[in-house]
Amino acid sequence: MKIKGFIVSCILWLCSFTFQADKKIRVMFSESKPRVEIDGFGNFYIITNHEMMKYNSEGVLQKKFSIKKYGHIDYVDAMNPLKILVYYKDFQQVLFLDDQLTQTNSIVSLETLGYEQTELICSSANNGFWIYNKQNNELIRFDSDLKPIVHTGNLKRILVVDLKPNYMMEHNSFVYLNCPSEGILVFDMYGTYYKTIPIKNVNEFNVVNGDVFYYENKSLKQYQVLTFNTVEKLFTDSLLQNVYWQNNRFYKVFNDSLVIF
């Protein structure tokens, strides 16, 4: 009888585990086609034109942030959840928020720093950040005191390619610069060119343990950097806009909602 009870307990435990594994969280949007940012703690951020909303890993709304005088929010980077970067491209303005979505400093004017054509920006380690300056086709890294500490020089001349980047991010001491016609260019923390990942014609991606994940043609694809192979998972949802893989979860983005499982 003891053995039978043990087996029943195991079955119930496995059923409970399966239920938890299949648990879904749905968050509805008030505006269609928002952007989604996910941090390493499992929090996620819904970004519309002028507002950002922070949810915890269970889909419970935590905080809201909005400043309309700088125009619409072009980019958010939550690589460091304690110092979230928010970029207003039209005004070339950058600000940083803490984990309560409270502004932590005065707004940073890239024009005042001498970089009037900042096309892209992303967070960097040690409270720094990178910019891609369109005027000089150059990557520049700033430290926490807003001092430029890395200059790559004109990448068009150095690499002899026609760069038209549309997205960049930093991961594990490497910078990934997405150029749809060329692939994803990878640089080290000193701005030295490292390699090109042969993924073309994508708008965005995320990097998990060195592998590149991106959504294309109804599939979430994983480019494995060690084997150079690409594996994919097909999604059949007819209204699906994007899929992210992070924190061992799928984040499915629809026009009106985000579903996590």
N, C-alpha and C positions, 0 to 999 in steps of 0.2 A: 504493500500500500504506500510505503514511503517512496518507493521508486516511481510509482504511478503519479503520486502527488508532485514529485520533482519534475517529471516530464510535462505535466500540465502547467506547472509554473513556468517552465522554459518556453512552452508554446505561447503562453500569455505574454511573456516578456518579449518574444520575437514579434508578436502581433503589435505590441505597443511600440516597439522600435520602428516597425514598418509604417505605422500610422504617423509617427513623428517625421520619418524620412520623407513621407509624401505630403506633409503639411504645406499648405499654400497660404501666402499672404497677398492680399490685393489692396492696392492703394489707388483711389480714384483721383483724376485730375480735374481741376476747374477750367484749365485751358488746354487746347489740343496740342499735341506734338511738343511737349516740354523736353528739356535735356535732363539727363540723369548722371549723377556723380556718386561714386561709392568709395567709402574709405576702408581702411584696414581693420576697423573695429566692428564692421558690419552695419554702420550707419549709412543711410543713403540720402541724397539731396535731390529734390525736384526743382529745376530751374526754369522759370518762365521769363518773359521779357524783362520785368523789373523786380521780380521777387524770387527768393530762394527759401525753400522749406526743408527743414532737417527732420528725418524720421529715424527712430532707433531700429535695431535689427528685427523687431517684432512688428514693425509698421506703424508704430505709435508716433504721432506728430510731437516733436520736442520744441522747436523754435522756428520763427520766421524772421527773414531779413529783407529789407527793401529800402533802396535810395533811388529816387527817380531823377534827381537833378543831373546825374551823369549819363542818362540815356539807358539803353537796355544792356543787360548783362551779356557779354560775349563769351566769357569763359570762366569756369570755376575749376580749381585744382585742390582736391582734399587729400593729397598725398600725405600731408601732415595734418591730422584732424585737429591739432591744437593751434595751427596757423594756416587757415584756409585762404587761398589766393582767389581774389575776385577781380576780373579785368573788364574794364569798359573801353573797348577799342576806339569808339568814335571820339572819345575825349582823351585817349591815351593815358587813362588813369588806372592805378592799381591800389587796392586796399587789402588788408589782411584781417581776418576774423578769428576769434578764439572758438572753443568748442561750444560756447553758448550763442554763437553768431553775433558777438559783440565786436565792434571795430576796435582793434588793438593799437592803432597808430594813426597819424595823420595820413591822408591819401597821398600816394606817390605819383607825381607827374613825370612820365617818361620824357615828355617834351622838355621839361626843366632840366632833366639829366642829360639832354642832348640827343635823344633818340626819338625823332618825330615820326618815323615810319616803322613802328613796331608791329609786325604782322602777327607774330605768335608769342606766347609766353607760357611758362610752366614753372612749378615749384622745383626747388633743388634742396639737397641735403644741407643741414646746418643753418636752416632758416634763410637760405638764399633763393634765387630764382634765375631762370634763363629767359632771354628774349631772342627772337630772330628778327634782325633789323633788315628790312627790305631794301633800304637805300644802299647798304654795303654788302648785302647778301651774306650776312655774318651772324654767327651765334655768339652771344655775350653772356657771361655768367656774373651775377652780382652777389656779393656777400650780404650778411644781415645789416650792414651799415650802408648799404646802397652803393658800395664801391665796386666798379667793374674789375674783376680779378682774372677773367679768362676772355680772350678774343681769338676766334678761329681764323680771322682774315676772310677775304672774299672767297666763299666756297665755290662759286661758279668758276673762278679762275683756278682754284686749287684742284678741284675734282673734275673740271672740264665737263660739266653737265648743266643743263638748263633747269635750275631749281625753281619749283613753284610749290613750296610746302604749304600744307593746309592743317597740320596738326603736329604737336610734339609733346613728349612726356619724358620724365626721368624715372629710371628704375634700377636699383642696385648699382649705383655709380656709373650708369650709362645713360646717354641722352638719345632718344629715338625721334628722328625728324622724318615725318611722312611726306614723301614727294610722289604723288600718284603715278606719274609717268616713269619714274625711276625705281621706286621701291622705298623701303624704310632705311634711311641712312642712320648708322649708329656711331656715336662719338663717346670717348671717355670723358672723365670729369675735367680733363685739361683741354678739352676741345679738339683732341686728336682723332682724326677719322679712323674707325675701327673696321667696319664692314658695311655691306648693303644686304638687307634681307629681301629676297625677291618676291615681295608681295606688292602688287600694283593695283591701282584704281580703287583704293578703299579710302573712306573719309576719316575713320577713327579706328582705334584698337585699344586693347589693354595688354599688359605684360604680366604674366604670373609665373614666378620661378624661372624666368628667362624665356619661356615660350610665349608666342604672340597669338592672341585670340582676336578674331574679327568676324563680323556677321556679313554674309554674302550669299545671295541666291537662296534664301530660306534656310541656310545652314550656318551654325556656329562652327568656325574652323579654328583649328589649333595647329600653328606651325611650330614643330618641335626643333629647337635649335641644335640639339645634339645629333639627331638623325637626318635632319633636313626633310623629314616627311611632314605631310599635312593630313590630319585626321579631322573628321567633321561629324556633327550631329544634326540631323535634319529635323526641322520644326514645320508642322503642317498648318499652324494657325493662319487663317486667311488674312487677318488684319494686323499681323505682327509687323512691327517696325524695326525692332532691334533686339538683340540678345547679348547679355554680358555674362561672363563666368568669373566670379570672384568670391572669396571667402567660402569656397566649396558650395556655392549656390548658383542657380541660374536666375537671372533677372530679365524677365521678358517685358519689353516695352510696347504698349499699344498706343493708339491715338488718345485714349481717354483713361488709361490706367497702367499700373506697373504690377506685375505678378511675380512673386518670388517663391521658389521652391527648391 
